[in-house]
Amino acid sequence: MPISTPKLINIFKLTRSENVETNNDTHRIAPWLPLAQKVKPIIPSAIIYCEGNFGKIDGKTANGLVRHSLNYRILSVIDSESASLDTGEVLDNKANGIPILANTEEAINHAESIPDYFIFGIAPSSGFLSDIDKSIILNAMSLGMNIVNGLHEFLTDDPLFLEASLKNNVRILDTRKPKNKSDMKTFSGTIHSVKCPRIAVMGTDCALGKRTTATILASELTKKGLNVVLIATGQTGIMQGAQYCVALDAVPSQFCAGELESVIVQAYEKEAPDLIIIEGQGALSHPAFSTSAFILRGSCPTGVILQHAPKRLYRIDFPDCPMPSIASEINLIETFSNTNVIGLTLNHEGMSLDETYRAIDRYNTEFGIPVTDALSQPVEHLLNIVVSAFPIIASKLAGKE
């Protein structure tokens, strides 16, 4: 959906019905912006609310936006439990200058003006807001901030928030809200017209870093001169600014494969990419989620990178569900879909650097495929997964040198 600052809203004098937006436009291009704005957009400022969760599993939306954001200039993160720390140091042991502050007031004082957007950066397993969360969001609206909400609870369906948006002339972006069913597509098979490699980054569980790995891979290959399209399939990737996206867990199951197929085909036809990378969700083996199945069906990937956390014993939020083995997940993926797992990436949570090195060596020997950790190891190791599997990509990269 179009992303604009309150200033632009005032300049164009939006009507009341235009104050509220949802994420129904795949390309997120604002047709009413002047040409100069389309060519060189103003990046709006934002603060992220992540109380008690920054750097943790349920703070993955905030974590992702701090690491990478095309849509917003992140000024600070609100989390009183980690106040005064640097977000980069918390996530990656490397300062990035984005502070963690105790509350909204401190965040505004730090910004020295009202930020354009207030992003709800927590992704609770319930998918819904608490009463405290709602009051904090309403307060942000009263201060003149537009709201970005990635939960299954759509604020644009709540009369209280609709009234607040009108009263305060602010916008609400429900990034997970799907378009009308009449506009959705079912699977057609046109995915097979896409001739460039398609890599899906899958995992053995939720909240493993699949999106982070996909983002790093896309970014580094782009820096090397390739035309790469990253397809976002969840709310955080959409917030980060992926041009081609669909929040699959909010789409009725009948349309999931078709909606993803449609986005990929559209990206291929418009961008003529060298490579398409598809963000994975959950795990194919996970009994609580089905999104991974739709990703494999809709994208028909020509290769899969599998992400795994060696020290994680149980599925996140499911203490009675043990983690699957890498071997069983690879077998399941390759049996379910006509594809191959071309590489393994690790999430080093709970691991020392030496343990990470040993795990990489062990899995490389056991499975005979490239293994790395996208965050702790040289990025060339991640790129090697793609180069080893697709000679055409290796050839194109060699031609860029």
Secondary structure, DSSP 8 states (H G I E B T S, - for coil): -----HHHHHHHT--GGGSEEES--TT---TTS-HHHHHS----EEEEE-TTTTTSGGGHHHHHHHH--SS-EEEEEE-GGGTTSBHHHHHHSS--S-BEESSHHHHHHHHTS--SEEEE----TT----HHHHHHHHHHHHTT-EEEE-SSS-GGG-HHHHHHHHHHT--EEETT----GGG-----SGGGG--S-EEEEEESSSSSSHHHHHHHHHHHHHHTT--EEEEE-SHHHHHHT-SEE--GGGS-HHHHHHHHHHHHHHHHHHH--SEEEEE--S-TT-TT--HHHHHHHHH--SEEEEEE-TT--EETTEEEEE---HHHHHHHHHHHSS--EEEEEE--TT--HHHHHHHHHHHHHHH-S-EE-TTTS-HHHHHHHHHHH-HHHHHHHHHH-
